[in-house]
């Protein structure tokens, strides 16, 4: 497996925790990966365990000739926390993404690609509305696009507690090995038991959605089949309408069997890796 390089970079309010893989050979293209609401990019995109070495999205990208960069939004993992977990919102996360893109550019990759998952899809999509010229291709993976129904009740505590039970429920057992569910549960409890709750407070109010008409980057919209069936996270537009309104002729809408919200942790992960790599390689 590629060797991880963990470091801290300057962010808008403190240090941001960053992990890179595959940068040493100076690949032509790199991919910045944007986390969802609960786990850092490092855990979401570079998770593996004994006997489960083929789950890392970062490793899969490196195997396809890309460099990979994951990071933790403020308050997650080793990134410096704000005083108030409620202050971590889509807007502040966009600032953190901006800092990571600027750092990546300074390392010699002026137009990195971006792959963004769930809440990360809203972060990256809204950021790309005004900063798309700074990146190459964009992958929106089961994005929480905003603009749909509010999600109640609003949280009262500024920090969310991650539990193994939450992921045992989210990771459909018909698509996910027991070994993966157990290993991820152990990891969450041991290393990422707390995360900011700003996104849940935000979701309990009308949320500014991604405007697809402002995204001019080549864009892949990709889902596991069970996530594509779900009514939540659809946003104010149906998924097909959102896709049609993307302001690029270079776009693809892919639904894959063998998984749901977390298909990269599920049976369909290798097809997911392949679809993402093929789309990014076209740039």
Buried (B, 14 or more C-beta within 10 A) or exposed (E): EBEBEEEBBEBEBEBBBBBBBBBEEEBEBBBBBBBBBBBBBBBBBBBBBEEBEEBBBBBBBBBBBBBBBBBBBBBBBBBBBBEEBBBBBBBBBBBBBBBBBEBBBEBEBEBBBBBBBBBBBBBBBBBBBEBBEBBBBBBBBBBBBBBBEEBEEBBEEBBBEBEBEBBBEBBBEEBBBEEBBBBBBEBBBEBBEBBBBBBBBBBBEEBEBBBBEBBBBBBBBBBBBBBBEEEEBBBBBEBEEBBEBBBBEBBBBBBBEBBBBBBBBBBBBEBBBEBBBEBBEEB
